[in-house]
Amino acid sequence: MRRGVLQAWAWTLLSISAAVLSTVRMQPLRQQSDALLVRSRSDADAFASSFDGQFADRQLDTFQQRRDVVSRVQSWQRLQLLGALGTLGGIFAVWLLWMLGRLHADLAIGERPERGSPVA
């Protein structure tokens, strides 16, 4: 039973690490996505005021770059969510195994004959 608790703790720590790593890796990508959105909006405003095709082309290029960045952010978000769910599952498993260990110990104590009592 002790090995199961240790394995559940290891799973929980691994899940926490995955969630933290994905959060750290996602932050710069979000900032890059926001910067690309601002640049795209400025190109859109420039195109709306001048109807120059180069602004439309730049906006489409920026849109494609932002799409790529956002898809990478979504991958890290999936890992973050899986890490959070794994952490919750690991904590529940640790608690459940701990409770089962206590129950097993209590039942083992109840099965032993007490001192001084006749053994049947």
Secondary structure as GFF3:
##gff-version 3
##sequence-region A 1 120
A	DSSP	alpha_helix	2	50	.	.	.	ID=ss1
A	DSSP	alpha_helix	53	111	.	.	.	ID=ss2
###
